[in-house]
Amino acid sequence: MQSPLIGRAVLLVALAACLGASAQTNVYRWVDKQGNVHFSDTPPPEEAKSVSQKRMGGGYVDESQLPYATQLAVKRNPVTLYTADDCGPPCENARDLLSKRGVPFRERNAQANPADAESLRSLAGTPEVPFLLVGEGKLKGFDEDRWQAALDTAGYPRTRLPGQPPAAPAPPAAAPAEPPTAR
């Protein structure tokens, strides 16, 4: 008689776990070949280094590790990048800009996910990628100056994230040539 009760309890626990898992999000942190740190909710490429993964509940990311100004910007103006598998350099440049600047963002692949494609069409009116959503601001196509201005306006600082390697130091200035001495 205990067996059916145990079976039902196991079924209820499994069901609760499935429902709870659907409300959780995986967040990946990884470093690319150039040393840039990336944060995304999609798995990193195989050549990525220093990969770490966190499971966040309710779709929220633990922002306590971010600079305070970035935490405020994320709350006021979250960033979503719409891409596609065949987007190529424009999407790569978009990801690089956000990563180098230290902007946490959600990436949505409109080619691989029909729900993301529909969301992009409703936001942009077209399937054109890359498409950047900064709070309520919408930017079609990659234009570094426009994207930087939108991120500035949204309050994202132009700093790198903790743990991201510093930029390579500038080469030392050449010493001025000494004038020839008369003999």
N, C-alpha and C positions, 0 to 999 in steps of 0.2 A: 504494500500500500504506500510505502514511502517513495518508491521508485517513480510513480507518476508525479508526485509533488516535487521531487528533486528535478525531474525532467522539465516541469513547468517553470521552476525557479531558474534553471539554467537558460531556458528559452527567454524568460523575461530579462535576465541579465544580458544576454546576447543582444536582444532587441534594444535595450537601453544603451548598450555600447555602440551599436550601429547608429542610433539616433544622435548620440553625443558626438560620434566621429564626424557626422555630416556638418556639425557646427564648428569643427576645428579646421585650422588652416596651417599648412606647412610653410615656414619661412626659411629660405636658404641664404646663407652668407658664403661667398666664395671669392677667390682672387683669380683674375685672368692672367694671361701670359705677360701683359704689360705691367702687372702689379696693381691694377685697379680693383677696388673692392666693390662687389655687387651684392644687392639685396633683392630677392624676388620671391614670388610664390610658385615659380616653376623650377624644376630641377636644373642645376647648372650643366654646361656641356662637360663631356668626359675629360677634357684636358684641363679643367679647372683645378686650382690648388686650394688648400686650406678650406675645404668645404665643411660647413657646419649647418645643422638643420635644427629648427625649433618648431615644436607643435604648439600653436596658439589657439586658444578656445574662443569661440564667438566671432572669429574673423578679425580680432584685434591683435596688433603687434605690440610686444612689450617695448615701449619707447624710452624706458629709463636709461638706456645706454647712449642715447642720442643727445647732442648738445641741446640746451634748453630752447634756443631760438628755433631749432629744427623741430623739436617737439610741438611748439606752438604752431608752426607752419603746417605740420602734418594734421593737427586737429582742425585748424581753420580751412586749409586748402589741400586735401589729400590729392595725390598725383596718381593717375592711371595712364599707362602707355599701351596703346593698341598697336599690335604688330601682326605680321604674317610670316609664314615659313619662307616664302620666296621674296621677301622685301629687300634683302641684301643690305648694301651699305647705308641707305637712309635709316633703317631700323638699328643697325649696329652703331651708327653715329648717335642716334637718339639715346640708346642704352648707355653708351660711353659718357655722353654729356651728363646724364642724370647720376651715373655712378661716380664720375670724377668730382662732381659737385657735392656728393654725399646726400642726395635726395632719395629717401625711401619711396619706392613706387610699386604699384601692382602692375604686372604685365598681363595683358589679355591678348591671346592669339586668335584673331578673327578668322583665320583660315582653318584652324584646327577645331574650333569650338563654335557650333552654330549659335549658341546663346550669346557669345561674345560678338559674333558677326551681326546679329540682330541689334544688340546694344550699340554697336558702332554705327550702324545705319540710322538708328533713331537719334543718336547724338550728332553725327556729322552729316547725315543726309546722303552719304556716299561710302563705299567700302575702302576709300583711300587710306593707306597706312604709310608711314607712321602717323598716328593721331594722338595728341596729348591733351589730357583733361587735367587741369590744375584748378581744383575747387570747382567753380562754375565756368571757368575760362576754357575755351576750346581752340586748339591750334591744329590745323590740317597741314600735313607735310612737314618735313624737317627743315627748319631755318634756325640756325644756332642763335642769332641775335634776337629773334622774336621769342624763342624759348627761354633764353637767359632773362630777358625783360619780364616775361610772365612769372618766372620763378622768383625774380627780385621782388616784384609786386606782391607775390603771395607770401613773402617773408622768409624764403629759404636763404640762409647765409651762403656765401661763396667760400665755404670751407670744406676741407676733407674730413672724413669720419675718423674717429679714433681707431688706431690700428692700421690705417691705410698708410703705405709708405710715402714719405715726403717726396716732392718733386726732385729730380736730379739737380744738384747744385750747378749754378752757372759757372762756366769755365773762367779761370782767373784772367783778369785784364792783362794784355801784353804790356810789358814795360816800354816806356817811350824810348825810341832810339836815341843814343847819345850822338851829338854832333861830332864830326871828325875833328881831331886836334891838329893844329898846324905844326909843321916840323921846321 
